[in-house]
Every structure is written in structure tokens, then in C-alpha cells.
Amino acid sequence: MARIQEQVEAIRDRSFAGVSFFFYESLWWSDSETLEQRQDSVRALFPNAAVRPQP
């Protein structure tokens, strides 16, 4: 999760429009953290819901 946090911070430092995870399910697999710990970490990285324009 530390590497993901570093990468998200780098993207934000460069003012890119967003973040893409190529294999979303891999975010939840870890030998060193519980599922709940990883979910909490992702929530901390993205505390606000994305605003999507209505069609």
C-alpha cells in the first residue's frame, strides 16, 4: 500500500486529472495487511466521492 500511496501522491503533485488502477482486485490482496487495513488506506487516499456530470 505504501507504493500505491507514493504513486497517488506523485500524480497529485503533477496535477494529473486522475488515477487508474489496471487490476483493481489486486488492491485488496496482501500478505502483510488485512483487507480492512487496505480498504481504510484507499479510503484515506480518496476521501471525496467523484462528481460526475449528469447526461
PDB file of N, H, CA, C and O in Angstrom:
ATOM      1  N   MET A   1       0.815  -1.185   0.000  1.00  0.00           N
ATOM      2  CA  MET A   1       0.000   0.000   0.000  1.00  0.00           C
ATOM      3  C   MET A   1       0.869   1.263   0.000  1.00  0.00           C
ATOM      4  O   MET A   1       0.473   2.291  -0.550  1.00  0.00           O
ATOM      5  N   ALA A   2       2.033   1.184   0.608  1.00  0.00           N
ATOM      6  H   ALA A   2       2.354   0.348   1.054  1.00  0.00           H
ATOM      7  CA  ALA A   2       2.920   2.350   0.629  1.00  0.00           C
ATOM      8  C   ALA A   2       3.294   2.785  -0.786  1.00  0.00           C
ATOM      9  O   ALA A   2       3.357   3.979  -1.078  1.00  0.00           O
ATOM     10  N   ARG A   3       3.540   1.821  -1.652  1.00  0.00           N
ATOM     11  H   ARG A   3       3.489   0.851  -1.414  1.00  0.00           H
ATOM     12  CA  ARG A   3       3.893   2.165  -3.043  1.00  0.00           C
ATOM     13  C   ARG A   3       2.709   2.827  -3.756  1.00  0.00           C
ATOM     14  O   ARG A   3       2.896   3.791  -4.498  1.00  0.00           O
ATOM     15  N   ILE A   4       1.519   2.327  -3.539  1.00  0.00           N
ATOM     16  H   ILE A   4       1.367   1.544  -2.936  1.00  0.00           H
ATOM     17  CA  ILE A   4       0.325   2.928  -4.145  1.00  0.00           C
ATOM     18  C   ILE A   4       0.160   4.357  -3.639  1.00  0.00           C
ATOM     19  O   ILE A   4      -0.142   5.261  -4.419  1.00  0.00           O
ATOM     20  N   GLN A   5       0.355   4.564  -2.341  1.00  0.00           N
ATOM     21  H   GLN A   5       0.600   3.829  -1.708  1.00  0.00           H
ATOM     22  CA  GLN A   5       0.254   5.910  -1.780  1.00  0.00           C
ATOM     23  C   GLN A   5       1.279   6.849  -2.420  1.00  0.00           C
ATOM     24  O   GLN A   5       0.948   7.987  -2.753  1.00  0.00           O
ATOM     25  N   GLU A   6       2.508   6.387  -2.592  1.00  0.00           N
ATOM     26  H   GLU A   6       2.777   5.462  -2.321  1.00  0.00           H
ATOM     27  CA  GLU A   6       3.540   7.193  -3.230  1.00  0.00           C
ATOM     28  C   GLU A   6       3.155   7.558  -4.664  1.00  0.00           C
ATOM     29  O   GLU A   6       3.355   8.692  -5.099  1.00  0.00           O
ATOM     30  N   GLN A   7       2.607   6.596  -5.384  1.00  0.00           N
ATOM     31  H   GLN A   7       2.444   5.675  -5.031  1.00  0.00           H
ATOM     32  CA  GLN A   7       2.231   6.829  -6.774  1.00  0.00           C
ATOM     33  C   GLN A   7       1.070   7.820  -6.877  1.00  0.00           C
ATOM     34  O   GLN A   7       1.067   8.688  -7.750  1.00  0.00           O
ATOM     35  N   VAL A   8       0.094   7.689  -5.994  1.00  0.00           N
ATOM     36  H   VAL A   8       0.097   6.983  -5.285  1.00  0.00           H
ATOM     37  CA  VAL A   8      -1.032   8.630  -5.999  1.00  0.00           C
ATOM     38  C   VAL A   8      -0.536  10.039  -5.668  1.00  0.00           C
ATOM     39  O   VAL A   8      -0.967  11.006  -6.296  1.00  0.00           O
ATOM     40  N   GLU A   9       0.353  10.163  -4.702  1.00  0.00           N
ATOM     41  H   GLU A   9       0.703   9.377  -4.192  1.00  0.00           H
ATOM     42  CA  GLU A   9       0.910  11.466  -4.351  1.00  0.00           C
ATOM     43  C   GLU A   9       1.671  12.067  -5.534  1.00  0.00           C
ATOM     44  O   GLU A   9       1.569  13.268  -5.784  1.00  0.00           O
ATOM     45  N   ALA A  10       2.425  11.255  -6.259  1.00  0.00           N
ATOM     46  H   ALA A  10       2.508  10.279  -6.057  1.00  0.00           H
ATOM     47  CA  ALA A  10       3.167  11.744  -7.420  1.00  0.00           C
ATOM     48  C   ALA A  10       2.212  12.258  -8.496  1.00  0.00           C
ATOM     49  O   ALA A  10       2.484  13.279  -9.127  1.00  0.00           O
ATOM     50  N   ILE A  11       1.118  11.574  -8.704  1.00  0.00           N
ATOM     51  H   ILE A  11       0.897  10.744  -8.192  1.00  0.00           H
ATOM     52  CA  ILE A  11       0.129  12.006  -9.689  1.00  0.00           C
ATOM     53  C   ILE A  11      -0.504  13.323  -9.267  1.00  0.00           C
ATOM     54  O   ILE A  11      -0.688  14.224 -10.085  1.00  0.00           O
ATOM     55  N   ARG A  12      -0.832  13.428  -7.993  1.00  0.00           N
ATOM     56  H   ARG A  12      -0.683  12.696  -7.328  1.00  0.00           H
ATOM     57  CA  ARG A  12      -1.421  14.675  -7.493  1.00  0.00           C
ATOM     58  C   ARG A  12      -0.423  15.824  -7.554  1.00  0.00           C
ATOM     59  O   ARG A  12      -0.806  16.953  -7.861  1.00  0.00           O
ATOM     60  N   ASP A  13       0.844  15.561  -7.268  1.00  0.00           N
ATOM     61  H   ASP A  13       1.155  14.644  -7.018  1.00  0.00           H
ATOM     62  CA  ASP A  13       1.879  16.604  -7.347  1.00  0.00           C
ATOM     63  C   ASP A  13       2.002  17.165  -8.760  1.00  0.00           C
ATOM     64  O   ASP A  13       2.365  18.327  -8.943  1.00  0.00           O
ATOM     65  N   ARG A  14       1.705  16.349  -9.739  1.00  0.00           N
ATOM     66  H   ARG A  14       1.410  15.405  -9.590  1.00  0.00           H
ATOM     67  CA  ARG A  14       1.807  16.762 -11.141  1.00  0.00           C
ATOM     68  C   ARG A  14       0.477  17.276 -11.692  1.00  0.00           C
ATOM     69  O   ARG A  14       0.380  17.609 -12.873  1.00  0.00           O
ATOM     70  N   SER A  15      -0.543  17.340 -10.841  1.00  0.00           N
ATOM     71  H   SER A  15      -0.464  17.070  -9.881  1.00  0.00           H
ATOM     72  CA  SER A  15      -1.873  17.862 -11.208  1.00  0.00           C
ATOM     73  C   SER A  15      -2.517  17.092 -12.354  1.00  0.00           C
ATOM     74  O   SER A  15      -3.223  17.675 -13.176  1.00  0.00           O
ATOM     75  N   PHE A  16      -2.276  15.780 -12.412  1.00  0.00           N
ATOM     76  H   PHE A  16      -1.702  15.306 -11.744  1.00  0.00           H
ATOM     77  CA  PHE A  16      -2.956  14.970 -13.414  1.00  0.00           C
ATOM     78  C   PHE A  16      -4.440  14.871 -13.053  1.00  0.00           C
ATOM     79  O   PHE A  16      -4.824  15.115 -11.910  1.00  0.00           O
ATOM     80  N   ALA A  17      -5.253  14.518 -14.016  1.00  0.00           N
ATOM     81  H   ALA A  17      -4.942  14.319 -14.945  1.00  0.00           H
ATOM     82  CA  ALA A  17      -6.698  14.514 -13.826  1.00  0.00           C
ATOM     83  C   ALA A  17      -7.203  13.372 -12.951  1.00  0.00           C
ATOM     84  O   ALA A  17      -8.279  13.486 -12.364  1.00  0.00           O
ATOM     85  N   GLY A  18      -6.462  12.285 -12.847  1.00  0.00           N
ATOM     86  H   GLY A  18      -5.588  12.192 -13.324  1.00  0.00           H
ATOM     87  CA  GLY A  18      -6.968  11.174 -12.060  1.00  0.00           C
ATOM     88  C   GLY A  18      -5.991  10.031 -11.978  1.00  0.00           C
ATOM     89  O   GLY A  18      -4.850  10.124 -12.430  1.00  0.00           O
ATOM     90  N   VAL A  19      -6.465   8.944 -11.388  1.00  0.00           N
ATOM     91  H   VAL A  19      -7.393   8.869 -11.020  1.00  0.00           H
ATOM     92  CA  VAL A  19      -5.657   7.753 -11.154  1.00  0.00           C
ATOM     93  C   VAL A  19      -6.391   6.559 -11.743  1.00  0.00           C
ATOM     94  O   VAL A  19      -7.615   6.469 -11.657  1.00  0.00           O
ATOM     95  N   SER A  20      -5.643   5.653 -12.335  1.00  0.00           N
ATOM     96  H   SER A  20      -4.648   5.727 -12.404  1.00  0.00           H
ATOM     97  CA  SER A  20      -6.228   4.435 -12.880  1.00  0.00           C
ATOM     98  C   SER A  20      -5.507   3.234 -12.297  1.00  0.00           C
ATOM     99  O   SER A  20      -4.277   3.190 -12.271  1.00  0.00           O
ATOM    100  N   PHE A  21      -6.274   2.262 -11.829  1.00  0.00           N
ATOM    101  H   PHE A  21      -7.273   2.298 -11.850  1.00  0.00           H
ATOM    102  CA  PHE A  21      -5.714   1.013 -11.333  1.00  0.00           C
ATOM    103  C   PHE A  21      -6.001  -0.055 -12.383  1.00  0.00           C
ATOM    104  O   PHE A  21      -7.160  -0.328 -12.695  1.00  0.00           O
ATOM    105  N   PHE A  22      -4.951  -0.654 -12.925  1.00  0.00           N
ATOM    106  H   PHE A  22      -4.010  -0.433 -12.672  1.00  0.00           H
ATOM    107  CA  PHE A  22      -5.132  -1.579 -14.024  1.00  0.00           C
ATOM    108  C   PHE A  22      -5.731  -2.906 -13.591  1.00  0.00           C
ATOM    109  O   PHE A  22      -6.419  -3.559 -14.376  1.00  0.00           O
ATOM    110  N   PHE A  23      -5.484  -3.310 -12.372  1.00  0.00           N
ATOM    111  H   PHE A  23      -4.925  -2.780 -11.734  1.00  0.00           H
ATOM    112  CA  PHE A  23      -6.087  -4.549 -11.887  1.00  0.00           C
ATOM    113  C   PHE A  23      -6.630  -4.262 -10.500  1.00  0.00           C
ATOM    114  O   PHE A  23      -5.966  -4.518  -9.495  1.00  0.00           O
ATOM    115  N   TYR A  24      -7.828  -3.736 -10.455  1.00  0.00           N
ATOM    116  H   TYR A  24      -8.367  -3.528 -11.271  1.00  0.00           H
ATOM    117  CA  TYR A  24      -8.455  -3.251  -9.229  1.00  0.00           C
ATOM    118  C   TYR A  24      -8.456  -4.290  -8.117  1.00  0.00           C
ATOM    119  O   TYR A  24      -8.226  -3.949  -6.957  1.00  0.00           O
ATOM    120  N   GLU A  25      -8.708  -5.543  -8.448  1.00  0.00           N
ATOM    121  H   GLU A  25      -8.895  -5.820  -9.391  1.00  0.00           H
ATOM    122  CA  GLU A  25      -8.785  -6.584  -7.417  1.00  0.00           C
ATOM    123  C   GLU A  25      -7.467  -6.767  -6.674  1.00  0.00           C
ATOM    124  O   GLU A  25      -7.468  -7.186  -5.517  1.00  0.00           O
ATOM    125  N   SER A  26      -6.348  -6.460  -7.316  1.00  0.00           N
ATOM    126  H   SER A  26      -6.348  -6.120  -8.257  1.00  0.00           H
ATOM    127  CA  SER A  26      -5.057  -6.623  -6.651  1.00  0.00           C
ATOM    128  C   SER A  26      -4.869  -5.629  -5.510  1.00  0.00           C
ATOM    129  O   SER A  26      -3.986  -5.814  -4.673  1.00  0.00           O
ATOM    130  N   LEU A  27      -5.676  -4.588  -5.464  1.00  0.00           N
ATOM    131  H   LEU A  27      -6.394  -4.437  -6.144  1.00  0.00           H
ATOM    132  CA  LEU A  27      -5.596  -3.647  -4.346  1.00  0.00           C
ATOM    133  C   LEU A  27      -5.922  -4.321  -3.018  1.00  0.00           C
ATOM    134  O   LEU A  27      -5.479  -3.862  -1.965  1.00  0.00           O
ATOM    135  N   TRP A  28      -6.676  -5.382  -3.059  1.00  0.00           N
ATOM    136  H   TRP A  28      -7.036  -5.754  -3.915  1.00  0.00           H
ATOM    137  CA  TRP A  28      -7.167  -6.000  -1.819  1.00  0.00           C
ATOM    138  C   TRP A  28      -6.344  -7.200  -1.374  1.00  0.00           C
ATOM    139  O   TRP A  28      -6.589  -7.735  -0.293  1.00  0.00           O
ATOM    140  N   TRP A  29      -5.369  -7.643  -2.178  1.00  0.00           N
ATOM    141  H   TRP A  29      -5.170  -7.208  -3.056  1.00  0.00           H
ATOM    142  CA  TRP A  29      -4.553  -8.803  -1.813  1.00  0.00           C
ATOM    143  C   TRP A  29      -3.265  -8.355  -1.146  1.00  0.00           C
ATOM    144  O   TRP A  29      -2.524  -7.544  -1.701  1.00  0.00           O
ATOM    145  N   SER A  30      -3.000  -8.874   0.031  1.00  0.00           N
ATOM    146  H   SER A  30      -3.602  -9.533   0.482  1.00  0.00           H
ATOM    147  CA  SER A  30      -1.760  -8.529   0.720  1.00  0.00           C
ATOM    148  C   SER A  30      -1.415  -9.603   1.731  1.00  0.00           C
ATOM    149  O   SER A  30      -2.291 -10.171   2.384  1.00  0.00           O
ATOM    150  N   ASP A  31      -0.116  -9.872   1.851  1.00  0.00           N
ATOM    151  H   ASP A  31       0.595  -9.411   1.321  1.00  0.00           H
ATOM    152  CA  ASP A  31       0.352 -10.806   2.879  1.00  0.00           C
ATOM    153  C   ASP A  31       0.613 -10.093   4.203  1.00  0.00           C
ATOM    154  O   ASP A  31       0.696 -10.736   5.250  1.00  0.00           O
ATOM    155  N   SER A  32       0.742  -8.764   4.159  1.00  0.00           N
ATOM    156  H   SER A  32       0.675  -8.242   3.309  1.00  0.00           H
ATOM    157  CA  SER A  32       1.138  -8.035   5.361  1.00  0.00           C
ATOM    158  C   SER A  32       0.043  -7.167   5.968  1.00  0.00           C
ATOM    159  O   SER A  32       0.211  -6.644   7.070  1.00  0.00           O
ATOM    160  N   GLU A  33      -1.078  -7.006   5.262  1.00  0.00           N
ATOM    161  H   GLU A  33      -1.214  -7.431   4.367  1.00  0.00           H
ATOM    162  CA  GLU A  33      -2.170  -6.173   5.758  1.00  0.00           C
ATOM    163  C   GLU A  33      -3.492  -6.913   5.621  1.00  0.00           C
ATOM    164  O   GLU A  33      -3.660  -7.750   4.733  1.00  0.00           O
ATOM    165  N   THR A  34      -4.418  -6.599   6.500  1.00  0.00           N
ATOM    166  H   THR A  34      -4.281  -5.919   7.221  1.00  0.00           H
ATOM    167  CA  THR A  34      -5.752  -7.187   6.390  1.00  0.00           C
ATOM    168  C   THR A  34      -6.536  -6.438   5.314  1.00  0.00           C
ATOM    169  O   THR A  34      -6.156  -5.343   4.900  1.00  0.00           O
ATOM    170  N   LEU A  35      -7.609  -7.032   4.880  1.00  0.00           N
ATOM    171  H   LEU A  35      -7.918  -7.921   5.216  1.00  0.00           H
ATOM    172  CA  LEU A  35      -8.493  -6.384   3.910  1.00  0.00           C
ATOM    173  C   LEU A  35      -8.980  -5.047   4.461  1.00  0.00           C
ATOM    174  O   LEU A  35      -9.014  -4.051   3.738  1.00  0.00           O
ATOM    175  N   GLU A  36      -9.353  -5.022   5.722  1.00  0.00           N
ATOM    176  H   GLU A  36      -9.326  -5.831   6.309  1.00  0.00           H
ATOM    177  CA  GLU A  36      -9.867  -3.795   6.332  1.00  0.00           C
ATOM    178  C   GLU A  36      -8.802  -2.693   6.355  1.00  0.00           C
ATOM    179  O   GLU A  36      -9.115  -1.525   6.123  1.00  0.00           O
ATOM    180  N   GLN A  37      -7.560  -3.056   6.630  1.00  0.00           N
ATOM    181  H   GLN A  37      -7.306  -4.005   6.819  1.00  0.00           H
ATOM    182  CA  GLN A  37      -6.481  -2.069   6.633  1.00  0.00           C
ATOM    183  C   GLN A  37      -6.279  -1.476   5.241  1.00  0.00           C
ATOM    184  O   GLN A  37      -6.083  -0.270   5.094  1.00  0.00           O
ATOM    185  N   ARG A  38      -6.328  -2.324   4.236  1.00  0.00           N
ATOM    186  H   ARG A  38      -6.488  -3.304   4.355  1.00  0.00           H
ATOM    187  CA  ARG A  38      -6.141  -1.839   2.863  1.00  0.00           C
ATOM    188  C   ARG A  38      -7.324  -0.973   2.442  1.00  0.00           C
ATOM    189  O   ARG A  38      -7.135   0.058   1.796  1.00  0.00           O
ATOM    190  N   GLN A  39      -8.530  -1.377   2.798  1.00  0.00           N
ATOM    191  H   GLN A  39      -8.683  -2.214   3.322  1.00  0.00           H
ATOM    192  CA  GLN A  39      -9.701  -0.561   2.467  1.00  0.00           C
ATOM    193  C   GLN A  39      -9.620   0.806   3.141  1.00  0.00           C
ATOM    194  O   GLN A  39      -9.941   1.824   2.528  1.00  0.00           O
ATOM    195  N   ASP A  40      -9.191   0.826   4.398  1.00  0.00           N
ATOM    196  H   ASP A  40      -8.930  -0.001   4.896  1.00  0.00           H
ATOM    197  CA  ASP A  40      -9.033   2.101   5.107  1.00  0.00           C
ATOM    198  C   ASP A  40      -7.989   2.976   4.425  1.00  0.00           C
ATOM    199  O   ASP A  40      -8.167   4.190   4.325  1.00  0.00           O
ATOM    200  N   SER A  41      -6.913   2.375   3.960  1.00  0.00           N
ATOM    201  H   SER A  41      -6.768   1.389   4.041  1.00  0.00           H
ATOM    202  CA  SER A  41      -5.867   3.134   3.272  1.00  0.00           C
ATOM    203  C   SER A  41      -6.383   3.743   1.974  1.00  0.00           C
ATOM    204  O   SER A  41      -6.071   4.892   1.659  1.00  0.00           O
ATOM    205  N   VAL A  42      -7.165   2.985   1.226  1.00  0.00           N
ATOM    206  H   VAL A  42      -7.419   2.052   1.482  1.00  0.00           H
ATOM    207  CA  VAL A  42      -7.716   3.503  -0.029  1.00  0.00           C
ATOM    208  C   VAL A  42      -8.718   4.617   0.269  1.00  0.00           C
ATOM    209  O   VAL A  42      -8.735   5.637  -0.420  1.00  0.00           O
ATOM    210  N   ARG A  43      -9.543   4.429   1.280  1.00  0.00           N
ATOM    211  H   ARG A  43      -9.529   3.600   1.840  1.00  0.00           H
ATOM    212  CA  ARG A  43     -10.494   5.490   1.663  1.00  0.00           C
ATOM    213  C   ARG A  43      -9.755   6.772   2.055  1.00  0.00           C
ATOM    214  O   ARG A  43     -10.206   7.872   1.735  1.00  0.00           O
ATOM    215  N   ALA A  44      -8.635   6.633   2.736  1.00  0.00           N
ATOM    216  H   ALA A  44      -8.268   5.739   2.995  1.00  0.00           H
ATOM    217  CA  ALA A  44      -7.848   7.803   3.136  1.00  0.00           C
ATOM    218  C   ALA A  44      -7.266   8.518   1.919  1.00  0.00           C
ATOM    219  O   ALA A  44      -7.154   9.744   1.913  1.00  0.00           O
ATOM    220  N   LEU A  45      -6.893   7.753   0.884  1.00  0.00           N
ATOM    221  H   LEU A  45      -6.984   6.757   0.889  1.00  0.00           H
ATOM    222  CA  LEU A  45      -6.369   8.363  -0.337  1.00  0.00           C
ATOM    223  C   LEU A  45      -7.446   9.087  -1.128  1.00  0.00           C
ATOM    224  O   LEU A  45      -7.175  10.095  -1.782  1.00  0.00           O
ATOM    225  N   PHE A  46      -8.674   8.569  -1.066  1.00  0.00           N
ATOM    226  H   PHE A  46      -8.895   7.751  -0.535  1.00  0.00           H
ATOM    227  CA  PHE A  46      -9.781   9.116  -1.860  1.00  0.00           C
ATOM    228  C   PHE A  46     -10.980   9.385  -0.956  1.00  0.00           C
ATOM    229  O   PHE A  46     -11.983   8.677  -1.037  1.00  0.00           O
ATOM    230  N   PRO A  47     -10.889  10.398  -0.095  1.00  0.00           N
ATOM    231  CA  PRO A  47     -11.955  10.636   0.879  1.00  0.00           C
ATOM    232  C   PRO A  47     -13.231  11.247   0.277  1.00  0.00           C
ATOM    233  O   PRO A  47     -14.301  11.175   0.881  1.00  0.00           O
ATOM    234  N   ASN A  48     -13.114  11.838  -0.898  1.00  0.00           N
ATOM    235  H   ASN A  48     -12.244  11.896  -1.389  1.00  0.00           H
ATOM    236  CA  ASN A  48     -14.269  12.509  -1.510  1.00  0.00           C
ATOM    237  C   ASN A  48     -14.762  11.744  -2.726  1.00  0.00           C
ATOM    238  O   ASN A  48     -13.974  11.256  -3.537  1.00  0.00           O
ATOM    239  N   ALA A  49     -16.065  11.650  -2.833  1.00  0.00           N
ATOM    240  H   ALA A  49     -16.705  12.047  -2.175  1.00  0.00           H
ATOM    241  CA  ALA A  49     -16.657  10.988  -3.991  1.00  0.00           C
ATOM    242  C   ALA A  49     -16.423  11.831  -5.237  1.00  0.00           C
ATOM    243  O   ALA A  49     -16.394  13.060  -5.167  1.00  0.00           O
ATOM    244  N   ALA A  50     -16.259  11.177  -6.359  1.00  0.00           N
ATOM    245  H   ALA A  50     -16.282  10.179  -6.415  1.00  0.00           H
ATOM    246  CA  ALA A  50     -16.091  11.893  -7.626  1.00  0.00           C
ATOM    247  C   ALA A  50     -17.418  12.512  -8.043  1.00  0.00           C
ATOM    248  O   ALA A  50     -18.472  11.891  -7.906  1.00  0.00           O
ATOM    249  N   VAL A  51     -17.360  13.728  -8.547  1.00  0.00           N
ATOM    250  H   VAL A  51     -16.504  14.232  -8.659  1.00  0.00           H
ATOM    251  CA  VAL A  51     -18.548  14.406  -9.050  1.00  0.00           C
ATOM    252  C   VAL A  51     -18.634  14.101 -10.536  1.00  0.00           C
ATOM    253  O   VAL A  51     -17.727  14.424 -11.303  1.00  0.00           O
ATOM    254  N   ARG A  52     -19.715  13.487 -10.926  1.00  0.00           N
ATOM    255  H   ARG A  52     -20.452  13.224 -10.303  1.00  0.00           H
ATOM    256  CA  ARG A  52     -19.901  13.131 -12.333  1.00  0.00           C
ATOM    257  C   ARG A  52     -21.030  13.978 -12.924  1.00  0.00           C
ATOM    258  O   ARG A  52     -22.091  14.115 -12.316  1.00  0.00           O
ATOM    259  N   PRO A  53     -20.803  14.534 -14.087  1.00  0.00           N
ATOM    260  CA  PRO A  53     -21.852  15.352 -14.716  1.00  0.00           C
ATOM    261  C   PRO A  53     -23.047  14.500 -15.122  1.00  0.00           C
ATOM    262  O   PRO A  53     -22.888  13.356 -15.548  1.00  0.00           O
ATOM    263  N   GLN A  54     -24.202  15.047 -14.992  1.00  0.00           N
ATOM    264  H   GLN A  54     -24.330  15.976 -14.646  1.00  0.00           H
ATOM    265  CA  GLN A  54     -25.410  14.357 -15.407  1.00  0.00           C
ATOM    266  C   GLN A  54     -25.577  14.460 -16.923  1.00  0.00           C
ATOM    267  O   GLN A  54     -25.337  15.517 -17.506  1.00  0.00           O
ATOM    268  N   PRO A  55     -25.985  13.368 -17.554  1.00  0.00           N
ATOM    269  CA  PRO A  55     -26.156  13.416 -19.027  1.00  0.00           C
ATOM    270  C   PRO A  55     -27.323  14.282 -19.446  1.00  0.00           C
ATOM    271  O   PRO A  55     -27.592  14.420 -20.639  1.00  0.00           O
TER     272      PRO A  55
END
